């Protein structure tokens, strides 16, 4: 089996990176495969104490996953010097005897470093395989963050947009393989860059298996003051506008017309913003909690329905929200909008969740109310089935095996 090296550029401390990359490395290591990591970070990680602490903690997560110290290198600002970073990575691969490695490069800039490393190795690197691990379409994500169309961008914003597009094109065409997170993303990348079908694959994000879920459910409900037989909805995540917290609150309010005992838990780092969003929707009896990342799953286990609402945009059509798998791994039934990656379709086909429209919360609430009456929707048997599906289909071990089959093939 080829060694797998996770290559991360500039995103080391991002929660989604820490939630996804180390568990996969651990799963491959547990399966007997040699693993490593190459972490490229900003000089700020060395100069600013708070940044340095965060980067050291993140690097420790990778070290625990691979069983030894990862390769680390700082880079110059503004994405210059991919060739120099590639030469540095090539030297470390040579030192560690990994000239047949799979470089699993998260996002375009990491892939550009990997491509340069393979080039620097020359004939010695003929067996190195560069995989562009593509987690989103960066130009569309940037426009979503700006909240405006491309025609309204300033010259500096347009320059950054063009850089994102150039990096993506160079990474997709220069890598040996491209890994995406959904079928719609795979099709979008093929259309954008003209890739051959055998060069690209999609594998969803993973989520950890949750042990003792029913015990957690009972304990957390007691802590929150929610009766065992009451219906509990949960909104989990940041209060970013694209996660639609206000619309989530409005939907819950409409659902309460069908179940007066229903409660709403906001599980977020910004409880003040959550209270504001709830109040604007007329929700007065919400529950607001902020917990550490290692306690999120425990609290999710208390819920019956998990809200996962997204606008109809390209970013969401190609996405794979980690929250979908997290809800299922905790036994929670997702209430989600249509056209979220592959997950809306899977939710309907496997009866894992409720897919609703976004325009009319009253009509959507009626759909949820009908779902409440179905067997195995909000009972213990249903929770067990959802947890079993998550373990079988999106656990770290399962996703690691699927990625390995692609990159080894």
N, C-alpha and C positions, 0 to 999 in steps of 0.2 A: 504493500500500500504506500502510495506517495505521502510524504509529510504534507500537512496543511499549515500554512502560515497566514494568520489574520493580519492584514495591513490596514491600519487606521490612520487617517490624515486629518488633523485639526478637530476631530470630533470625539476625542477620547473621553471627555467628561459628560457627554450627552447621555441622559438617562436611557434612551432607546438603545444606544450602543452598549451600555453596560448591562442592559436587560437581555440583549440578544447575543452578543459575541462571546463573552466568557462561558455561558452555558453550552454553546455549541462546541467550543474547544474542549470543555470538560467531557462532553459526550463522546467526541472522537477519541480523546485520550482514554476514556474508560473502555472504548471498543478496541484498544490496542494500537491506535495509530499515533505516530509521532506528530506533535503539534508545537507551534511556536507563534509568536506575535511580534510585529514590527510597529511601533507606535511613534508617529511623527507629530510633534507638538510645538506650539508657539513658544518663543523665548519668554513670553509673559509667564509661562509655567515655572520659570526659574527665578523671575525677578519680583513678582508680586506674591506676598506670603499666602493670601487666600487662594490664589490660583495654584500656587505650588502645592498646597495641601490637597486641593481637589484632584490635581493630576496625580499626585503620589498615591492617593487612595484608589483612584481608577486603575493605575498601573498595577497596584497590589491585587486587584480583582483578576486581572489577566495573569499575573504571576501565580495566583492560587489555582487558576484553571489549567495552566500549562505545566505547572510543577517546577518552574525555574524562572529566572529573571528574563523578561522580554527584551528584545532589541529596542533601543530608544534613540531618537534623534530629533533635534530641534530644526526648524526650517526658517528661512528668511521670510519677512512679511510679503504680502501681496502675491503669493503663489508663484514666485520666481524660483528657478533652480530645481525643477523636477529632474533634470538630467543629473545634477550633483547628488540629489537625494537617492536617485536610482543607483548611482555608482556606490554610494555608501551602503545601500541595502544589498547590492551584489557582493560587496566585500564581506558583509556579515553572513550572508548565505554560504559563501565559500568557507568562511571560518567554521561554521556550524555543520558543514558537510551536508547541505540541503540543496544540491544542484539538480534535484528532480522534484522540487517542491511545487505544490499548488499554492499560488499566491492569491488568497481570497481577499480582494481589495475592495473595501467598503466605500462606495461612492466614487465619482469620476476622478477626483484628484489623487486618491490613493491608487487607482488603476493606472494613472499616468506615471506614478512613481514605480509601480510594478513593471510596466512596459519598459521604462528606462533601465530598470535593474536587469531584465532579461537581455536587453540590447547590450548592456555593459558586460555581461558574462560571455557574450559571443558564442562560440562553439561549445564552451563549457555549460552554457545555459540552454542547450537545445531541448533538454527534457523539462525545463521549467514551464509551468502552465499558468498563465495570468488569467484570472477570472475577475471580471468587473461585476462586483456584487452591487447591483443597482437597486436602491431603496426608494426612489421617487424620481419625478421629473422636475429637476431643480429650477428650470426657467419658469414653469407654471407655478411652482411653490412660491417662488420669489414674487411673482405678480400677485398671488393671493395674499402674501404678507404685506405688500404695498397697498393692497386694496384698490387697485386701479388698473385699467387696461394698458397695454403696451404703448398705445399712441399718446398716453398722458404722462409717460415717463420723462424724467429729466435726462439730460445728456449723460450724467454720471450713472443713473439707474439703467439707462439703455446700454451703457458700456458693460456694466456688470451682467446684465441679461445676456449680452452677446458672449461674454466670457463663459457663463454657465453652459450655453449652447455649444460653444466650441469645445469645452472640456468633455461634455457628454459625447459629442461626435467622435472626438479623438480616442476616448476611452472605449467606446463600443466597437469602433473599427480596429483599434490596435490590440485589444485583448484577444486571447485565444477563445474565451467563452464569456457569455454574459448571463448572469443570474438575476432574475426579477422576482417580485413577490406576488404577482397575480397574472392570470391569463390576459386581462385587458392591458396590463403594462407590457407584457411580452409582445402583444400585437402592435401596440403603439410604438415600441422600439423598433420592431421589424419595419414598420411603415416609415419611420423617421430616418432610419439608417441603412435600410436595404440588407439586413443581415439574413444569412441562410438559417433555415429552421433548426438545423442540427447544431448551430452555434449558440442557441439561446434556450433557456428553460425557465419555468417559474415554480417556486417553492414558497409557501406562505411563511410568515413569521411564526415562531414557536411560543409556547407558554408553559410554564412549569406545572408539574402535577401537584395538586393540593391535597395533602393528607388531613384526615380528621375534619373534613368539611362540615359534617352535620354537628359535630361538637362545637366547632367555631360558630356555626349558625345560632345555636342555642345560647352560647355565652355572650356573643355580641348583641343579640337582641335584648338580653337582660341588661347589658350595660347601656344600651340606647333607650331602654324603656319601651320597647316595641313588643306587644304580645306575640306569642308563638303563632297564633292563627291570623294575625293581621297581614295585609299585603304590603310589602316593602319594595319601593322602587329605589334605584340608585343611579346617580350621575357621578361618574368617576373620571377625573382628569383635571386639566387646567381649565381656567375660565376664558381661554382664547376664543375669539369670536367665531372662528371656523368650527368650533365644537358645539355651537348653538346652545349655550346654557339657558338663555331666556326662553327659547322655544321648547327646550326640555321641560322647564317649569310650567309653561302653558299646557303642554301635553299632559303632564301629571295632573294639573288642575282639572282638565277635562275628564281624566280617568277617575278622579275622585267622585264624579257624579254617579259612577257605576259601583264604586266601593268606598263607602264613607269611612271605613277603617284604614284606608290606604295611607301610608306615610312615605315621605321622600327624604332620602339620605344623600347629601352632597359630600362626596369624598374628594377633597381637593386641598392643595397647599394654600389656596387663597380663600379662606372661609369668609372674609369680609366682602370680597367681590361676589361670592356665591350668595350671601345674604342679600346683597343689593339686587342681584339678578332675580332672586326669588321674590323679593318684595315688589319689584317692578311688574312681575307676573301675577301679583295678588296672592302669593303663597305665604301664609303666615306661620305655619306649623312645621316648617322644614327642619331637618336635623343636619347640622354642619360639623364635619370632623376633618381634621388634618392629622394624618398618621405618616410614619416613616414608610419607605418603600417596601420594607420587609413585612409590614403589617397590613398592607393594602388587601392582599388576598384574603386574610382572615376576616376583614370587615365585609368584603364582597360576598362572602359565604352567607351573610345574614339576609341578603336580598332575594327577591323573587324575580323581578324584572330589572334589566340593566339598559339604560338609555344610550343609544349610539346613533345620533342624528347628524347627517351631513348634507350640505348643499349639493345640487347636481352640477358638478364641475369635473374637468379632466383630472384634477389632482385626486379627487375622491373616487372617480371611476377606475383609476389604476391602483388604488391604495390597498393596503392590507393592515387595518388598524389592529394593533396588538390587543386592544381592549376586547375585541370579539372573542379571541381565544381565552383571555383571562376570565371573562364572564362565564364561559362554558366550563372551564376548569374548576370553577367554584360552584357550578350547578345553576348559575343564574341564566335566565332566559332573555336573550337580547331583544330589545325593541328597536328596530333599525329602519333607516330609509333604504330605498332601492338603489341599485347601481353603485354599491360600495365594493369595489374590487370583485373578487369571486364570492365574497362572503354573504352578500344578500341572496344570491342564487343558492348557495349551500344551505343557508338558513331555511329557505323554503323547501328545497328538495329533501332535506333530512329532518324537517320539522324540528329544527333547533331553536327557532326564534320567530318573531312576528315582524313582517316587512310591511311598512306603512307608507302612506303619502305624507308629504311635508306641509302642504298648503293649508289643510283644514284640520286643526287639532281635535275638533269634535268628532269628525268622521274617523280620524285615526284612533281616538279613544274607544269608539264603538268596535273597531277591529280588535283592540286589546281586550275589551270586555268580553267579546265572543271567545277569544283565546283562553280567558280565565276559566271558561266552562269546560274546556276540553280535558280529557284525561291526560295525565303526565305533563301538563303545562306548568303547574305550580305546586305539585305534590312531591313527596320524597322520591317516588319512582322516577319521575321526570328529571329531578336533579341528578340522580344517580346515572341515568342514561346520558345526560349532557357531559358529566364528568368523564364517563367512560369514553365517549366520542373524542373528547379533547385529548385524553391520554393516548388513544390509539392513533390519532391523526395529526396532532400539533404539539406533542411533547418534544422536548429537546432531543431525545434519543431518536425519535421518528424523523424529525426534520433533518437532523445531522445525517442520518442514513440516506435520505433522499438527495441531499446536496452531494454527499460522497459518491452516490451512484452516477450523478451527472458529471462531476468533475473528473472522475476516474474513467468514464466511458470513452 
